[in-house]
Amino acid sequence: MVIESARQRSMSEARARILNVAIQVLAANPDAGMEDIALAAGVVRRTVYGYFPSRIDLVRALTQLAVDEIQQVLNNAHVSGKTAPQVWADFISHIWPLAHRYRVLIVLRRSEYGSEIHALLRPVDDDITELVRQGQAAGTFGQHLPAALLGHIAFATVFNVFDGGPSDGSLSAREAITTSLLTLGVPATTASELADRR
């Protein structure tokens, strides 16, 4: 039993390592294949296929990992008494350090895997839509777009800021928070104040 547990733990660690390498490789080149990922992970391609029988299986696993992490961050940002803009600012301040991991999903969502990724990301989309809807109902978010579309655009803005920023990393969570809050229709002064507090 102990031996089996150690083996299972080793397999779980190997799977996690391959996933983390895949995130980095696909972020640099969304068209990278399984062989590229295997090479970067320091394993033979057969090992990668042992955990992920096809590229779509790998993309599914990567997406589910993102869903779990993003939902956890959003759940942690929801604190009783906070306004929707405050929750959003907290959410983005904790998502920013993960942006390099999951910006690839923005690209892959427009690929042949788009429908699969969209379906897996639906819980995240639904949670963001609900937060935006609450902000619209309270008058703290704009009404210029439906909640689902507005939330999608605002969240994607965070990754656009990350991708478009200087290579020296001078842009920070502050800029991502401010820009996404402006997209949501929050006044510039309020958006800046919320960003400065994080």
C-alpha positions in Angstrom: 0.0 0.0 0.0 2.8 2.4 0.9 4.7 1.5 -2.3 1.5 2.1 -4.4 0.9 5.5 -2.7 4.4 6.6 -3.4 4.0 5.5 -7.0 0.7 7.4 -7.3 2.3 10.5 -5.8 5.2 10.3 -8.2 2.8 10.0 -11.1 0.8 12.9 -9.9 3.9 15.0 -9.6 5.1 14.0 -13.1 1.7 14.9 -14.5 1.7 18.3 -12.8 5.3 19.0 -14.0 4.3 18.2 -17.6 1.2 20.5 -17.3 3.3 23.3 -15.9 5.8 22.9 -18.7 3.0 22.8 -21.3 1.6 26.1 -20.0 5.0 27.7 -20.5 5.6 26.2 -23.9 2.1 26.9 -25.3 2.3 30.5 -23.9 5.4 31.0 -26.0 4.0 29.2 -29.0 0.3 28.2 -29.0 1.0 25.9 -32.0 3.6 23.9 -30.2 3.1 20.1 -30.4 3.4 17.3 -27.9 7.0 16.6 -29.0 7.9 20.2 -28.1 6.3 19.8 -24.7 8.1 16.5 -24.1 11.4 18.1 -25.1 10.9 21.0 -22.7 9.8 18.7 -19.9 12.9 16.5 -20.4 10.9 13.4 -21.1 10.2 11.3 -24.2 7.0 11.9 -26.1 5.6 8.6 -25.1 5.7 9.8 -21.5 3.6 12.8 -22.3 1.1 10.7 -24.2 0.9 8.4 -21.2 -0.7 11.2 -19.2 -2.4 13.0 -22.1 -3.4 10.6 -25.0 -3.9 13.6 -27.4 -3.2 17.3 -27.6 -6.9 18.1 -26.8 -6.6 16.0 -23.6 -3.7 18.2 -22.6 -5.6 21.4 -23.4 -8.6 20.1 -21.5 -6.4 19.4 -18.4 -4.7 22.8 -18.7 -8.1 24.5 -19.0 -9.5 22.7 -16.0 -6.5 23.7 -13.9 -7.1 27.3 -14.9 -10.8 27.0 -14.0 -10.0 25.6 -10.6 -7.4 28.3 -9.8 -9.4 31.2 -11.2 -12.6 30.2 -9.4 -10.7 29.8 -6.1 -9.2 33.3 -6.5 -12.7 34.8 -7.3 -14.3 33.0 -4.4 -11.6 34.4 -2.1 -12.3 37.9 -3.4 -15.9 37.7 -2.4 -16.1 39.1 1.1 -19.4 40.2 2.6 -19.9 44.0 2.5 -17.6 44.6 -0.5 -18.9 46.4 -3.6 -18.6 44.8 -7.0 -15.7 47.1 -8.0 -13.9 46.2 -4.8 -14.4 42.5 -5.4 -13.2 42.9 -9.0 -10.1 44.8 -7.9 -9.2 42.2 -5.4 -9.8 39.4 -7.9 -7.6 41.0 -10.6 -4.8 41.8 -8.0 -4.6 38.0 -7.3 -5.1 37.0 -11.0 -2.2 39.2 -12.2 0.5 36.9 -10.9 -1.1 34.0 -12.8 -1.6 35.9 -16.1 1.5 34.4 -17.6 0.1 30.9 -17.0 -3.3 31.4 -18.6 -3.0 34.0 -21.2 -2.5 31.1 -23.7 -6.2 30.2 -23.2 -7.2 33.5 -24.8 -5.4 32.3 -27.9 -6.5 28.7 -27.8 -10.1 29.7 -27.3 -9.9 31.0 -30.8 -8.4 27.8 -32.2 -9.9 24.5 -33.2 -10.3 23.8 -29.5 -12.4 26.8 -28.9 -15.7 25.0 -28.2 -14.0 22.6 -25.7 -12.3 25.5 -23.9 -15.4 27.6 -23.9 -17.4 24.8 -22.3 -14.8 24.2 -19.6 -14.5 27.9 -18.8 -18.2 28.3 -18.5 -18.2 28.2 -14.7 -15.7 31.0 -14.6 -17.6 33.0 -17.2 -20.8 32.5 -15.2 -19.2 33.7 -12.0 -17.8 36.8 -13.7 -21.1 37.5 -15.4 -22.9 37.3 -12.0 -20.4 39.7 -10.4 -20.8 42.2 -13.3 -24.6 41.8 -13.1 -24.5 42.6 -9.4 -22.4 45.7 -10.2 -24.8 46.8 -12.9 -27.8 46.4 -10.6 -26.0 48.5 -7.9 -25.1 51.1 -10.5 -21.3 50.7 -9.9 -20.7 49.0 -13.3 -21.8 50.4 -16.7 -24.9 49.3 -18.6 -23.3 49.8 -22.0 -23.0 46.1 -22.7 -24.8 42.9 -21.5 -23.2 41.6 -18.3 -21.8 38.4 -20.0 -20.1 40.3 -22.8 -18.9 43.1 -20.6 -17.3 40.7 -18.1 -15.7 38.7 -20.9 -14.1 41.8 -22.4 -13.0 43.2 -19.0 -11.3 39.9 -18.0 -9.6 39.6 -21.4 -8.3 43.1 -20.9 -6.2 41.9 -18.0 -4.3 39.5 -20.3 -4.1 42.1 -23.1 -2.4 44.4 -20.6 0.0 41.6 -19.7 0.8 40.7 -23.3 1.1 44.3 -24.5 3.2 45.6 -21.7 6.9 46.4 -22.0 9.3 43.5 -21.7 10.8 45.0 -18.6 7.6 44.2 -16.6 7.0 47.8 -15.7 3.2 47.3 -16.0 1.7 45.8 -12.8 -1.6 44.7 -11.3 -2.4 48.4 -10.8 -2.6 49.0 -14.5 -4.6 45.8 -15.1 -7.0 46.7 -12.3 -7.5 50.3 -13.5 -7.9 49.4 -17.2 -10.4 46.6 -16.5 -12.4 48.7 -14.1 -12.6 51.5 -16.7 -13.8 48.9 -19.2 -16.5 48.0 -16.7 -17.6 51.6 -16.6 -16.2 52.6 -13.2 -15.2 56.3 -13.1 -11.5 56.9 -13.6 -11.0 58.4 -10.1 -12.6 55.4 -8.4 -10.8 52.9 -10.6 -7.4 54.6 -9.6 -8.3 54.7 -6.0 -9.2 51.0 -5.9 -6.1 50.1 -7.8 -3.9 52.1 -5.4 -5.2 50.2 -2.4 -4.0 46.9 -3.7 
